[in-house]
Amino acid sequence: MHQRSTLPLSLLSFLLPLGGCKILSGLPAKPQKNTVVVIGTVHEDHLDSESYALEDVEELLRRIDPQLVLCEIPPDRFEAAWESFIREGEVSEPLVVKYPEFSEVLFPMALEGRFQVVPCSAWTASMDELRRLSLDQWSHTRIDDTRVVTDAREKGEQTLEKEGLLDAPLAMHTERFDVIVAEAMQPYERLFSRDLGEGGWTQINQAHYALISEALDEIKGNGWRVVVMFGSWHKYRLRELLAERDDIELLRLTEVVE
């Protein structure tokens, strides 16, 4: 997907602002709304998908041509990920490398200077561990709840596959996809979210959005094209939250690239 970087490490201090310490911006003469597009990704499934491969992610970004990408990378993991990419030509940070759409597409394109990148994931390793341990425990102690949550998720995935929405890049960015996913996640949110604390579905999406909102506040009135790039099952909730803003124009991917 990309050639090994040969840039000297001394350039890190210049390049790292691409990753979101401070967004380089300047207001136009007349303030204009920013245009925001949410791209849902499928993480490691991009590596095997024939219809939504990494090349398709790159093509979407090139067609949208954003000035800013707000992505599902934790801010405290970004610098290490970017540094390893610059030094070695590949990402070694564990919480980033499992998302090839970032390590294999987003980072190389940022290095081209095509856009700035701001990490906006509120997820932490401790949240992930707590969720894993809790769900494992509840599979034995909250058997009925676990069955309801699992059945709803599986039914949602089956419906997406049946309707050709599972990993088709344009079809999965429709309202129908979001409706199916929202319904599939409702039992998980209702039964487990509160008990999972900060890593619950409600809480983590609100925390993701808080970081996204902070970045959007910083460029308010710039008239920029902004991509919000998260796992596809987060997309419906992030769009709901973004729709509450009156300072952006929220578009679907199909409105931008079709």
Secondary structure as GFF3:
##gff-version 3
##sequence-region A 1 258
A	DSSP	three_ten_helix	9	11	.	.	.	ID=ss1
A	DSSP	alpha_helix	12	15	.	.	.	ID=ss2
A	DSSP	three_ten_helix	16	19	.	.	.	ID=ss3
A	DSSP	beta_strand	34	41	.	.	.	ID=ss4
A	DSSP	three_ten_helix	43	47	.	.	.	ID=ss5
A	DSSP	alpha_helix	54	64	.	.	.	ID=ss6
A	DSSP	beta_strand	68	71	.	.	.	ID=ss7
A	DSSP	alpha_helix	75	88	.	.	.	ID=ss8
A	DSSP	alpha_helix	94	97	.	.	.	ID=ss9
A	DSSP	alpha_helix	100	100	.	.	.	ID=ss10
A	DSSP	pi_helix	101	106	.	.	.	ID=ss11
A	DSSP	alpha_helix	107	111	.	.	.	ID=ss12
A	DSSP	beta_strand	116	119	.	.	.	ID=ss13
A	DSSP	alpha_helix	125	141	.	.	.	ID=ss14
A	DSSP	alpha_helix	143	162	.	.	.	ID=ss15
A	DSSP	three_ten_helix	171	173	.	.	.	ID=ss16
A	DSSP	alpha_helix	175	192	.	.	.	ID=ss17
A	DSSP	three_ten_helix	194	199	.	.	.	ID=ss18
A	DSSP	alpha_helix	201	218	.	.	.	ID=ss19
A	DSSP	beta_strand	225	231	.	.	.	ID=ss20
A	DSSP	three_ten_helix	232	234	.	.	.	ID=ss21
A	DSSP	alpha_helix	235	242	.	.	.	ID=ss22
A	DSSP	beta_strand	248	251	.	.	.	ID=ss23
A	DSSP	alpha_helix	253	257	.	.	.	ID=ss24
###
